Amino acid sequence: MSVATERSWIGDGARRALALGATALLMGSFLAVLSHVTDVAGGTDRLVLFVAGSLLAATVLARFLPAAFAPILAAGLFAVGLWGYVQAVPNGELLLRSFDAVRADVIALLTGLSILRIAEAGVWAIGFAPAPTFLTWYLALRRHYVASAISGGVALGFFVLTGDAGPTVALVGIVGAAGVVGFGELERHRGSVGQVETLVAVLAAMIVLAPLVSVVPGGAADPMVSSGGGGLETVEAGLLTGGDEVNVQGSISLSPKVRFTVESSSQEYWRVASYDRYTGQGWVRTGDDRPYNGSLAGPPGDATRLTQNYTAETSLSIMPAAWKPSELSGASADNARVTSLAGIQPDGTLANGTSYTVTSQRPNWTADELRSAGDDYPDGIRGRYTQLPESTPERVANRTDRLTSNADNPYDTARTIERWLEGSKNYSLDVDRPDGSIADSYLFEMNAGYCTYYATTMATMLRTQDIPARFVTGYTPGQRVARDEWVVRGLDSHAWVEVYFPETGWVRFDPTPAGPRSAVEGSNLENARAGNESNVDTNRSEDGEWTPTPEATPAGGSADAEDSAANDAANPAGLQRAAEQDQADAANGSATPAGGGAAGGTTFVADSSPLPELPSPSREQVAFALVALVGLAAGAHRTGLAERLYRALWLRYWPSGSPTATVEAAFERLEYLLADEHRSRRDGETPREYLAAIDADDRARRVGAIFERAHYGEAVSDADATEARALVKELRGERTPVLGRFRRSRERGPDSI
């Protein structure tokens, strides 16, 4: 077989390896989603075990199990997995008997309900994984490539519909499915190297061009954009849509527009939503909403009744209320819904001017009561609100252990973390969102952020200490315009933390420094007023803040208002040790942020004039770059461009060596130039015969003559070598104009070629 023929065909084993590799890529796309689910909800080790078992079973059974039985076996695996999930869910068997409930859940999943919203999401992922993994791999091993692509594609498509497969994952899966079918067909028809290269280039182009157009259903148009960036969406839009998921963002802005007014006998945080499951990149609320039935349970301990009257000053998709709401009245109450975490939401939108009344049972407590509350949490509370992704770096827990070493109860632990974050981080709306764990990055690699970062980090740190904590969104009190009335704007949107205490319930902690936040909000409002922006004031807010007569602070109800100065010093030694460690880390150039310091806000800077940081590419960007290089390489080889580029460089640069070696290199380059213009030298044809046959000019014949002397044993001098190289250089310049012009633009000389 000739060299050309050898290069035209690729072996059966290589073609099959490419088809199976594409199958692995397809499976990897939906398994990546399941891996993320178990990382967040728990069970990654079991998922790996089940997937490995499914792959092993498929590999073994593919040798003798007829293809017709494989779907039956896969259906059995799916049924077993579903039954395992049903057993893990409270009252799961009763739920399974309700066809309407099952249908509603399936429809919800297919219309965007994230798997992470399922209470036992980890168990669900483990039960789901074996069936598509087994069937996709089995069919590929049996060379049923189209059926394999369909099997894996259905699994991936399901996660695209639930919203759990992001643009990059979906795109990888689509390319994998196309590769399974394409390489499989090449194997069936014994495709050539050129056809394989063409397919590789096409698949790479699909990935590389995808950022320019939206080709993934439900996906973003630009999967290559690093999540470290961020648009200027408002804090309010990012936090307070009343949805079931909050993703931490990058740089963000404030809206000065008035949202609602509140009449209340006391100043509160106007709570909108809370979230229990931390994903590493944001928060999810698990469980289902239910219709409001006229009342809600109050907190477990003593509480004060508080009535609030809300009036929407614009269209609202939320229903703020002070914690803990127990009754709702007004026209909107008939269509209100209650979330799984006891918040209230409108079933639709509240029109401008809509009013409603909320009665809340505000928990009463003192710091001493919370210190003595203990940690005998209900099982449901502990399991649900101490969850952390398995990939959370251990250094988060280690730093929290050191920081809270002197705190001997959950309350002091929470207060220590709250004060440390207030003092060690700078408040800023202009930040880049990191790609990894938000809490870990904010704790160790960032020196500034806004409320979302503070609250996420505090909740995560508390959970490393097995203290139940959750992420909460809503509004700070706003502008007080009368003794019992507040005007609340978009810039008052906020995030904070709630910590659970036995016999008291959920208590608010706010680690975001109030002074810097208020200054930014005030500046934003003044700029809006100066610019005559609309809807930034009501008739009662234009005259500024109403100042009450000094009165005693009521007992209970707020961790940040109630504690005395003595209580604030609950753990000075732990804070001091943390500050000293921050100093040491900064001096050693570690990843501790320059803003890390003691509760007093000291800033430690390792270098007063640091070099500017170059942006680091995300994993997605690195992957896309590698794919682009592979595609370019395949395309270049397929079109012959790689060979031409190599030869262009080869013609220009000469090997160093003896005069004989130089002459041989000169004749080899001459042959290449003449072959491109006439034909190649045939086997058995001498250089002299070849040059005569193509009627080469005198310069080529002179190089041939020098080569004959060097090749057949006669000595050649340095002058001969220089002459041969110069003649070939001249011929090359005439036959490759670009290189010739480049050559003539430089000084001529014997070594310039």
C-alpha distance (Angstrom), angle and dihedral (degrees) to the residues before:
residue distance angle dihedral
M1 . . .
S2 3.80 . .
V3 3.77 123.8 .
A4 3.80 89.8 -109.1
T5 3.78 90.9 54.0
E6 3.79 92.2 47.0
R7 3.79 89.2 53.4
S8 3.78 93.2 47.4
W9 3.76 97.5 60.4
I10 3.77 132.7 54.7
G11 3.79 123.0 -154.1
D12 3.81 122.8 -101.3
G13 3.81 90.6 -116.8
A14 3.80 92.8 55.1
R15 3.80 93.0 48.3
R16 3.80 91.1 49.3
A17 3.80 91.3 47.5
L18 3.80 89.7 54.6
A19 3.81 91.6 50.1
L20 3.81 92.2 48.9
G21 3.79 90.3 45.2
A22 3.80 89.6 55.4
T23 3.81 88.3 48.8
A24 3.79 89.7 53.8
L25 3.81 89.0 50.0
L26 3.80 90.6 52.5
M27 3.80 92.5 48.2
G28 3.78 90.3 45.3
S29 3.80 90.3 59.5
F30 3.80 96.6 60.3
L31 3.80 93.1 33.7
A32 3.83 88.2 55.4
V33 3.81 88.1 60.0
L34 3.80 91.7 49.0
S35 3.80 90.7 46.5
H36 3.80 90.3 53.9
V37 3.80 90.5 49.6
T38 3.80 93.3 52.3
D39 3.79 91.5 43.4
V40 3.79 88.7 58.1
A41 3.80 100.1 34.9
G42 3.82 99.5 29.3
G43 3.79 135.2 -105.8
T44 3.81 105.6 91.3
D45 3.82 93.4 139.4
R46 3.81 91.7 53.9
L47 3.79 91.1 45.5
V48 3.81 90.7 54.8
L49 3.81 90.1 48.2
F50 3.81 93.5 49.8
V51 3.80 93.5 45.9
A52 3.81 92.0 48.3
G53 3.79 90.1 49.1
S54 3.80 91.3 49.8
L55 3.81 92.4 50.4
L56 3.80 91.6 47.9
A57 3.80 92.0 48.7
A58 3.80 91.5 49.0
T59 3.82 91.7 49.0
V60 3.81 92.9 50.6
L61 3.81 97.8 40.4
A62 3.82 92.9 46.8
R63 3.82 87.2 73.1
F64 3.79 96.0 63.4
L65 3.83 113.5 -1.4
P66 3.83 111.4 102.7
A67 3.78 113.2 -120.0
A68 3.82 92.0 -120.1
F69 3.80 91.0 66.6
A70 3.81 96.3 50.2
P71 3.85 96.2 79.2
I72 3.81 89.5 49.4
L73 3.78 91.1 52.5
A74 3.80 91.0 46.3
A75 3.80 90.3 51.1
G76 3.80 88.5 52.2
L77 3.81 90.7 52.1
F78 3.80 90.0 50.1
A79 3.81 91.7 49.9
V80 3.81 91.6 50.3
G81 3.80 90.7 49.1
L82 3.80 92.0 48.7
W83 3.80 91.0 49.4
G84 3.80 90.8 51.2
Y85 3.79 89.7 53.1
V86 3.82 92.0 47.8
Q87 3.79 89.9 52.8
A88 3.81 91.0 52.4
V89 3.82 94.9 51.4
P90 3.82 117.9 80.9
N91 3.81 108.3 -106.9
G92 3.79 88.0 0.7
E93 3.80 95.2 149.4
L94 3.79 90.9 53.7
L95 3.78 89.4 50.0
L96 3.80 91.2 51.0
R97 3.80 90.5 54.7
S98 3.79 90.9 57.6
F99 3.78 106.8 83.5
D100 3.81 92.3 -171.3
A101 3.81 91.5 53.7
V102 3.80 92.5 48.8
R103 3.80 91.4 46.9
A104 3.80 91.5 49.5
D105 3.80 91.4 50.6
V106 3.80 92.9 48.9
I107 3.80 92.1 48.4
A108 3.80 90.3 48.1
L109 3.81 91.1 52.5
L110 3.79 92.4 47.9
T111 3.79 91.5 50.5
G112 3.79 99.7 51.5
L113 3.81 109.4 -68.2
S114 3.80 104.7 146.0
I115 3.79 117.9 -128.9
L116 3.80 86.8 -129.2
R117 3.80 89.3 68.3
I118 3.80 89.8 65.9
A119 3.80 110.2 100.1
E120 3.83 94.1 -133.3
A121 3.79 95.2 33.8
G122 3.81 93.7 149.0
V123 3.80 92.7 54.9
W124 3.79 90.1 46.4
A125 3.82 92.0 52.7
I126 3.80 92.6 48.9
G127 3.81 91.1 49.9
F128 3.80 93.4 46.7
A129 3.82 99.0 48.1
P130 3.86 104.1 70.1
A131 3.83 99.2 59.6
P132 3.85 101.5 55.6
T133 3.81 91.7 34.8
F134 3.81 92.7 54.0
L135 3.80 95.9 42.7
T136 3.82 97.1 44.9
W137 3.81 94.0 49.0
Y138 3.81 94.6 40.7
L139 3.82 93.0 52.6
A140 3.81 91.8 47.6
L141 3.81 91.3 51.5
R142 3.80 88.8 50.3
R143 3.83 88.8 51.4
H144 3.82 93.1 -115.1
Y145 3.78 89.0 133.7
V146 3.79 99.4 162.8
A147 3.82 91.4 50.9
S148 3.81 89.3 46.8
A149 3.80 91.3 52.7
I150 3.80 90.3 48.7
S151 3.80 92.3 49.9
G152 3.80 94.2 50.3
G153 3.80 91.8 38.8
V154 3.81 92.1 56.0
A155 3.81 90.8 52.8
L156 3.80 91.6 48.2
G157 3.81 92.3 43.9
F158 3.79 89.7 55.2
F159 3.80 90.7 57.6
V160 3.80 91.1 46.0
L161 3.81 87.7 57.0
T162 3.80 92.8 48.0
G163 3.79 89.4 50.1
D164 3.83 93.6 -122.1
A165 3.82 95.0 111.7
G166 3.79 106.7 75.0
P167 3.81 123.4 -151.0
T168 3.81 94.7 -90.8
V169 3.81 94.6 48.6
A170 3.79 92.1 45.6
L171 3.80 91.8 48.6
V172 3.81 92.3 49.9
G173 3.81 89.6 50.5
I174 3.80 92.6 49.5
V175 3.80 91.2 50.4
G176 3.81 89.6 46.8
A177 3.81 91.7 52.5
A178 3.80 91.2 48.4
G179 3.79 89.2 48.8
V180 3.81 92.4 51.0
V181 3.80 91.5 55.0
G182 3.81 95.6 38.2
F183 3.80 98.9 46.3
G184 3.80 89.7 39.4
E185 3.80 90.6 57.0
L186 3.78 90.1 47.0
E187 3.79 89.1 54.0
R188 3.80 92.0 50.3
H189 3.80 92.7 49.4
R190 3.81 97.3 36.5
G191 3.79 94.1 -115.4
S192 3.78 122.0 -153.3
V193 3.77 129.4 -116.4
G194 3.79 89.1 -103.8
Q195 3.80 92.0 55.7
V196 3.79 91.3 48.8
E197 3.79 90.8 49.7
T198 3.78 90.4 49.2
L199 3.82 91.5 52.2
V200 3.80 92.3 47.3
A201 3.81 90.5 51.1
V202 3.81 91.8 48.5
L203 3.81 93.0 49.5
A204 3.79 91.2 47.5
A205 3.80 89.7 49.6
M206 3.81 89.6 52.9
I207 3.79 89.8 57.8
V208 3.79 97.6 40.4
L209 3.81 95.4 45.9
A210 3.80 94.1 44.6
P211 3.84 93.3 84.8
L212 3.79 87.9 62.3
V213 3.80 96.3 55.1
S214 3.80 135.5 26.5
V215 3.80 103.2 -108.9
V216 3.80 99.1 147.0
P217 3.82 115.9 83.8
G218 3.76 108.4 -116.0
G219 3.79 91.7 -0.4
A220 3.76 134.0 121.5
A221 3.72 120.6 -99.2
D222 3.75 93.0 -123.7
P223 3.78 114.9 47.1
M224 3.77 90.2 164.0
V225 3.79 94.3 66.2
S226 3.77 108.7 109.2
S227 3.74 114.9 -119.0
G228 3.70 87.2 -134.6
G229 3.74 89.4 82.3
G230 3.74 125.8 72.3
G231 3.73 141.0 -164.8
L232 3.78 126.3 -128.2
E233 3.77 96.0 -98.7
T234 3.79 112.6 148.8
V235 3.78 122.8 -100.8
E236 3.78 87.0 -120.4
A237 3.79 94.3 54.5
G238 3.79 90.4 47.7
L239 3.80 95.8 48.9
L240 3.77 112.8 20.6
T241 3.76 110.0 52.8
G242 3.79 87.4 110.2
G243 3.81 88.6 -122.3
D244 3.76 129.3 144.6
E245 3.80 95.7 -109.3
V246 3.81 137.1 49.1
N247 3.81 121.3 -166.9
V248 3.77 118.1 -162.4
Q249 3.79 109.4 -120.0
G250 3.76 138.7 -161.5
S251 3.80 126.9 -119.9
I252 3.76 111.1 1.9
S253 3.81 140.8 176.2
L254 3.81 139.2 -141.2
S255 3.78 129.7 -117.2
P256 3.84 117.5 -141.7
K257 3.82 92.9 -163.1
V258 3.81 118.0 123.3
R259 3.81 111.7 -112.8
F260 3.79 105.8 177.6
T261 3.79 144.7 -25.4
V262 3.79 125.9 -125.8
E263 3.78 132.0 -154.7
S264 3.80 109.4 -159.2
S265 3.79 137.0 146.7
S266 3.81 91.0 -129.3
Q267 3.77 138.8 32.9
E268 3.81 113.3 -104.0
Y269 3.75 144.1 160.9
W270 3.81 105.2 -97.2
R271 3.78 99.9 -132.8
V272 3.83 121.5 -150.3
A273 3.84 109.9 170.1
S274 3.79 144.1 -11.6
Y275 3.80 132.5 -153.1
D276 3.77 131.6 -153.0
R277 3.82 108.5 -174.9
Y278 3.81 118.8 71.5
T279 3.81 114.1 -156.3
G280 3.80 98.8 -175.9
Q281 3.82 90.0 -109.6
G282 3.79 98.8 50.0
W283 3.79 146.1 -34.2
V284 3.80 135.6 -72.5
R285 3.77 130.9 -166.2
T286 3.80 111.0 -138.0
G287 3.78 125.6 -153.3
D288 3.79 134.1 40.9
D289 3.79 132.3 -69.5
R290 3.79 120.6 -122.2
P291 3.80 134.0 -160.5
Y292 3.80 116.2 -90.3
N293 3.81 107.2 -105.6
G294 3.80 101.2 -168.4
S295 3.80 104.2 -79.0
L296 3.79 144.8 31.5
A297 3.77 130.7 -148.0
G298 3.78 117.2 -98.5
P299 3.82 127.4 -130.9
P300 3.81 118.8 -69.7
G301 3.83 94.9 -110.1
D302 3.78 140.2 40.8
A303 3.80 114.9 -41.7
T304 3.82 141.9 179.1
R305 3.78 120.4 -128.2
L306 3.82 113.0 -120.3
T307 3.82 126.4 -177.5
Q308 3.79 122.1 -158.2
N309 3.80 129.5 -175.4
Y310 3.80 114.8 -155.7
T311 3.81 127.3 -165.1
A312 3.79 120.2 -170.5
E313 3.81 112.2 -132.0
T314 3.79 91.6 -171.9
S315 3.79 136.9 11.4
L316 3.83 108.7 -60.0
S317 3.80 132.6 -167.6
I318 3.80 91.5 -171.0
M319 3.80 137.4 66.9
P320 3.83 111.5 -145.6
A321 3.81 118.4 -155.0
A322 3.79 137.2 166.1
W323 3.79 114.0 -107.9
K324 3.01 124.6 -67.4
P325 3.84 105.5 27.4
S326 3.81 113.6 -163.5
E327 3.81 104.7 163.2
L328 3.78 135.8 27.7
S329 3.77 127.3 -167.3
G330 3.78 136.6 173.5
A331 3.76 134.8 71.8
S332 3.81 92.1 -60.4
A333 3.81 93.4 56.3
D334 3.80 92.6 80.2
N335 3.81 91.9 64.7
A336 3.81 99.6 33.6
R337 3.77 122.5 122.0
V338 3.79 132.0 -152.3
T339 3.80 119.0 -135.6
S340 3.78 123.8 -137.0
L341 3.82 87.9 -102.4
A342 3.84 93.9 54.2
G343 3.80 97.2 -101.2
I344 3.80 122.2 133.2
Q345 3.79 127.3 -124.9
P346 3.80 133.4 178.5
D347 3.77 116.3 -113.4
G348 3.77 91.7 -127.7
T349 3.80 129.7 -14.7
L350 3.79 132.5 -34.2
A351 3.79 109.5 -132.5
N352 3.79 122.8 -133.8
G353 3.81 108.0 -79.3
T354 3.81 95.6 24.4
S355 3.80 113.8 141.4
Y356 3.78 131.9 -162.8
T357 3.79 136.5 169.9
V358 3.78 127.0 -133.8
T359 3.78 126.6 -166.2
S360 3.79 111.8 -157.5
Q361 3.79 132.1 -170.8
R362 3.80 102.1 -139.7
P363 3.84 110.3 -156.4
N364 3.81 114.9 -118.1
W365 3.77 117.7 -143.4
T366 3.76 145.2 140.9
A367 3.77 128.8 -142.1
D368 3.79 91.7 -109.7
E369 3.80 90.9 52.3
L370 3.79 91.1 52.2
R371 3.81 92.1 46.3
S372 3.77 89.7 55.8
A373 3.80 95.4 41.5
G374 3.80 92.9 97.5
D375 3.78 126.8 -156.1
D376 3.80 103.1 -84.3
Y377 3.78 93.2 131.6
P378 3.81 123.4 176.3
D379 3.82 111.2 -101.1
G380 3.78 92.4 -116.0
I381 3.80 91.5 53.1
R382 3.79 95.8 46.5
G383 3.78 95.3 46.9
R384 3.79 95.8 44.5
Y385 3.79 101.5 41.6
T386 3.81 103.1 38.5
Q387 3.83 94.0 55.8
L388 3.81 117.6 127.7
P389 3.81 130.8 173.2
E390 3.79 110.9 -92.6
S391 3.80 88.3 -126.4
T392 3.81 93.1 61.8
P393 3.82 104.7 126.4
E394 3.81 115.0 -109.0
R395 3.77 90.7 -129.7
V396 3.83 89.9 75.1
A397 3.79 90.5 63.3
N398 3.80 92.0 41.3
R399 3.80 92.7 53.5
T400 3.80 91.3 46.6
D401 3.82 91.4 48.7
R402 3.79 90.4 54.2
L403 3.79 94.1 43.7
T404 3.80 95.2 50.4
S405 3.80 98.4 35.6
N406 3.82 93.2 123.0
A407 3.80 96.0 44.7
D408 3.79 109.7 99.9
N409 3.81 99.4 -177.7
P410 3.83 136.8 42.0
Y411 3.80 94.1 -107.3
D412 3.80 95.1 56.3
T413 3.79 89.4 43.3
A414 3.80 90.4 54.7
R415 3.80 93.5 45.5
T416 3.81 91.8 48.9
I417 3.80 92.8 51.9
E418 3.80 91.3 44.3
R419 3.80 93.6 52.8
W420 3.80 93.7 42.6
L421 3.80 92.4 54.4
E422 3.79 91.2 45.8
G423 3.77 91.3 55.3
S424 3.80 104.3 33.1
K425 3.82 101.6 50.1
N426 3.78 131.0 59.2
Y427 3.80 121.1 -129.2
S428 3.81 113.8 -119.4
L429 3.80 137.9 149.2
D430 3.81 91.6 -157.5
V431 3.81 105.6 81.4
D432 3.79 138.6 128.1
R433 3.78 114.5 -121.1
P434 3.81 110.5 -126.4
D435 3.79 122.6 -126.9
G436 3.80 96.3 -130.4
S437 3.78 133.6 51.5
I438 3.80 108.6 -24.2
A439 3.80 94.8 -147.2
D440 3.79 94.3 47.0
S441 3.81 92.9 46.8
Y442 3.79 93.3 47.0
L443 3.77 92.3 47.0
F444 3.81 96.8 48.7
E445 3.79 111.3 14.7
M446 3.81 108.6 31.5
N447 3.77 129.5 65.3
A448 3.81 98.8 -170.7
G449 3.78 141.4 36.0
Y450 3.77 144.4 131.7
C451 3.80 135.4 -102.0
T452 3.81 96.8 -65.2
Y453 3.79 91.6 57.9
Y454 3.80 94.4 44.8
A455 3.81 93.9 48.6
T456 3.81 95.1 43.3
T457 3.79 91.8 50.1
M458 3.81 94.5 46.9
A459 3.80 93.1 48.6
T460 3.81 90.6 48.8
M461 3.80 93.1 48.4
L462 3.81 90.8 50.2
R463 3.78 91.5 49.8
T464 3.79 90.8 54.5
Q465 3.82 85.0 62.0
D466 3.85 91.8 50.3
I467 3.81 90.8 -110.2
P468 3.84 112.8 141.2
A469 3.81 109.8 -118.0
R470 3.78 135.6 159.3
F471 3.81 139.5 -166.6
V472 3.82 115.9 -110.6
T473 3.80 132.7 -170.2
G474 3.78 131.8 -164.2
Y475 3.79 140.2 98.3
T476 3.77 134.4 -56.0
P477 3.83 113.6 -123.4
G478 3.81 94.6 -84.3
Q479 3.81 127.1 -154.9
R480 3.78 114.3 -17.9
V481 3.82 108.3 -138.1
A482 3.82 98.8 170.0
R483 3.77 139.5 6.2
D484 3.79 91.3 -82.9
E485 3.82 104.9 17.6
W486 3.81 133.8 84.4
V487 3.81 132.9 -175.0
V488 3.80 111.7 -145.0
R489 3.80 123.0 -159.7
G490 3.76 135.2 -172.0
L491 3.79 90.0 -101.5
D492 3.83 88.6 63.0
S493 3.82 90.1 66.7
H494 3.78 109.5 122.6
A495 3.79 148.0 164.4
W496 3.79 127.3 -137.8
V497 3.80 142.2 156.7
E498 3.79 133.9 -96.7
V499 3.80 120.2 -157.2
Y500 3.80 123.4 -162.1
F501 3.82 121.8 -127.1
P502 3.81 123.3 -177.6
E503 3.82 113.9 -108.8
T504 3.82 90.4 12.4
G505 3.77 107.5 54.4
W506 3.80 125.6 -153.2
V507 3.81 118.9 3.5
R508 3.79 125.0 -170.0
F509 3.83 123.9 -118.7
D510 3.80 122.7 178.2
P511 3.84 116.2 -163.5
T512 3.83 95.0 177.1
P513 3.84 110.4 104.9
A514 3.81 105.7 -110.0
G515 3.82 97.7 -153.3
P516 3.82 99.7 57.6
R517 3.80 91.5 39.7
S518 3.82 92.5 52.2
A519 3.81 90.8 46.9
V520 3.80 92.1 54.1
E521 3.81 91.8 46.4
G522 3.81 92.0 47.6
S523 3.78 92.6 49.8
N524 3.79 91.0 48.8
L525 3.80 91.4 51.4
E526 3.80 93.8 48.1
N527 3.80 91.2 49.9
A528 3.80 90.0 50.7
R529 3.81 91.5 50.3
A530 3.80 91.5 47.3
G531 3.78 89.3 51.4
N532 3.82 91.5 50.3
E533 3.79 92.9 -122.2
S534 3.78 114.3 178.4
N535 3.82 127.0 -112.2
V536 3.79 96.3 17.3
D537 3.80 94.3 118.3
T538 3.78 142.1 34.4
N539 3.79 123.9 -149.1
R540 3.79 89.5 -92.9
S541 3.80 99.5 44.6
E542 3.80 99.9 57.7
D543 3.83 93.2 79.2
G544 3.80 93.5 60.9
E545 3.79 133.8 -118.6
W546 3.78 119.6 -14.2
T547 3.80 110.2 -126.8
P548 3.81 115.7 -145.4
T549 3.77 126.4 -149.1
P550 3.81 108.2 -95.1
E551 3.76 110.0 -93.5
A552 3.74 137.6 168.2
T553 3.77 117.1 -77.8
P554 3.82 109.4 -112.2
A555 3.77 117.1 -114.9
G556 3.76 117.8 -105.9
G557 3.75 132.4 -1.7
S558 3.81 103.3 92.9
A559 3.76 132.0 53.8
D560 3.78 93.7 -157.6
A561 3.83 95.7 48.2
E562 3.78 101.8 38.7
D563 3.76 106.8 51.2
S564 3.80 119.1 94.5
A565 3.79 126.2 -134.4
A566 3.79 89.4 -100.6
N567 3.77 91.7 54.6
D568 3.80 90.2 48.2
A569 3.81 88.3 65.0
A570 3.80 93.3 59.7
N571 3.80 94.3 127.3
P572 3.81 111.8 16.5
A573 3.79 93.3 148.8
G574 3.79 93.2 55.8
L575 3.80 91.8 48.3
Q576 3.81 91.5 48.3
R577 3.80 92.3 50.3
A578 3.81 90.2 49.4
A579 3.81 90.3 50.4
E580 3.80 91.6 49.1
Q581 3.80 90.2 49.7
D582 3.80 89.7 50.0
Q583 3.78 89.3 53.5
A584 3.78 91.5 50.1
D585 3.81 92.1 46.8
A586 3.79 92.1 49.9
A587 3.81 91.9 47.6
N588 3.81 90.2 50.6
G589 3.79 91.8 49.3
S590 3.79 94.7 -116.9
A591 3.78 126.4 154.6
T592 3.80 93.6 -88.4
P593 3.82 107.0 121.0
A594 3.74 121.1 -108.5
G595 3.78 88.9 -119.4
G596 3.79 94.4 56.7
G597 3.77 111.3 116.5
A598 3.74 146.9 115.0
A599 3.77 127.5 -42.6
G600 3.76 89.4 -93.6
G601 3.78 90.4 70.8
T602 3.82 99.1 -109.3
T603 3.78 112.4 167.3
F604 3.77 120.0 -142.3
V605 3.80 116.3 -160.8
A606 3.80 120.3 -173.4
D607 3.81 94.5 -161.4
S608 3.79 125.3 21.6
S609 3.80 91.4 -152.7
P610 3.79 108.3 33.1
L611 3.75 120.5 -176.3
P612 3.79 114.1 -104.6
E613 3.79 113.1 -91.4
L614 3.76 117.1 -118.4
P615 3.80 113.6 -137.8
S616 3.77 111.4 -102.9
P617 3.81 116.9 -137.6
S618 3.77 119.0 -116.6
R619 3.79 122.4 -118.5
E620 3.80 89.2 -104.2
Q621 3.79 91.5 54.3
V622 3.81 92.1 49.2
A623 3.81 90.7 48.8
F624 3.80 92.0 49.0
A625 3.80 90.7 49.0
L626 3.81 91.2 52.5
V627 3.80 91.4 48.2
A628 3.80 89.9 49.4
L629 3.81 90.8 52.0
V630 3.82 92.0 49.5
G631 3.80 91.0 48.8
L632 3.78 92.9 47.3
A633 3.79 91.2 48.5
A634 3.81 92.1 50.1
G635 3.79 92.4 45.9
A636 3.77 93.1 46.3
H637 3.78 91.6 50.5
R638 3.80 92.7 45.1
T639 3.81 93.9 51.6
G640 3.79 93.9 41.5
L641 3.78 90.8 -116.5
A642 3.79 91.8 123.6
E643 3.80 91.2 54.2
R644 3.79 91.8 47.8
L645 3.79 92.7 48.8
Y646 3.78 90.6 48.5
R647 3.79 91.9 49.6
A648 3.81 92.0 47.4
L649 3.79 89.4 56.1
W650 3.79 92.1 40.4
L651 3.80 90.8 54.5
R652 3.78 91.8 53.6
Y653 3.80 103.4 45.1
W654 3.81 121.8 60.1
P655 3.79 129.6 -157.1
S656 3.76 116.5 -115.4
G657 3.81 119.1 -122.8
S658 3.77 145.7 93.4
P659 3.82 124.0 -19.7
T660 3.84 88.4 -102.6
A661 3.83 91.6 54.4
T662 3.81 90.5 47.8
V663 3.82 92.2 51.4
E664 3.83 92.2 48.5
A665 3.82 90.3 49.8
A666 3.82 89.7 49.4
F667 3.81 92.8 52.7
E668 3.83 92.2 45.8
R669 3.82 89.4 55.7
L670 3.79 90.7 45.2
E671 3.80 90.2 54.2
Y672 3.81 90.6 52.1
L673 3.82 92.0 51.2
L674 3.80 93.1 47.5
A675 3.81 93.4 44.9
D676 3.79 89.6 55.6
E677 3.82 90.3 50.6
H678 3.84 100.4 36.1
R679 3.82 120.5 -2.8
S680 3.78 141.5 -59.3
R681 3.79 122.1 -86.4
R682 3.78 110.0 -96.2
D683 3.79 125.6 -126.7
G684 3.81 110.2 -84.2
E685 3.79 92.9 14.6
T686 3.82 112.7 128.2
P687 3.83 119.9 -134.3
R688 3.82 90.1 -111.5
E689 3.82 92.7 50.5
Y690 3.78 91.2 46.6
L691 3.81 94.5 50.6
A692 3.80 90.7 47.3
A693 3.80 92.6 48.4
I694 3.80 93.8 54.9
D695 3.80 92.4 39.4
A696 3.81 93.9 -122.2
D697 3.77 118.6 -166.0
D698 3.78 125.4 -105.3
R699 3.78 94.9 -93.4
A700 3.81 91.7 56.7
R701 3.79 91.0 45.6
R702 3.84 90.0 51.5
V703 3.84 90.7 52.7
G704 3.84 88.0 48.1
A705 3.78 91.3 52.5
I706 3.81 93.0 50.6
F707 3.81 89.3 47.6
E708 3.82 92.3 52.2
R709 3.80 90.5 54.4
A710 3.81 92.1 47.8
H711 3.81 93.9 42.7
Y712 3.80 97.1 47.5
G713 3.75 96.9 49.0
E714 3.76 106.6 -90.5
A715 3.76 116.1 131.8
V716 3.78 117.8 -106.7
S717 3.76 123.7 -160.2
D718 3.78 132.4 -135.2
A719 3.79 87.2 -104.3
D720 3.83 90.3 56.2
A721 3.80 90.8 50.3
T722 3.80 92.0 47.9
E723 3.82 91.0 49.1
A724 3.83 93.3 49.2
R725 3.79 92.2 48.7
A726 3.81 92.9 47.0
L727 3.81 92.6 50.1
V728 3.83 92.3 50.0
K729 3.79 89.7 46.5
E730 3.79 89.2 54.7
L731 3.80 93.4 47.5
R732 3.80 90.7 47.1
G733 3.79 91.1 53.0
E734 3.80 90.9 54.7
R735 3.79 95.0 46.8
T736 3.84 97.7 40.8
P737 3.82 104.3 43.4
V738 3.76 96.6 -175.9
L739 3.76 92.6 53.1
G740 3.77 89.4 42.1
R741 3.78 93.8 55.1
F742 3.76 89.3 46.9
R743 3.78 90.4 50.3
R744 3.79 93.5 49.3
S745 3.77 91.0 50.8
R746 3.77 89.7 65.3
E747 3.76 130.3 65.5
R748 3.75 112.5 -81.2
G749 3.77 116.6 -119.2
P750 3.78 141.9 136.8
D751 3.81 93.2 -97.8
S752 3.78 98.7 39.8
I753 3.79 95.8 90.8
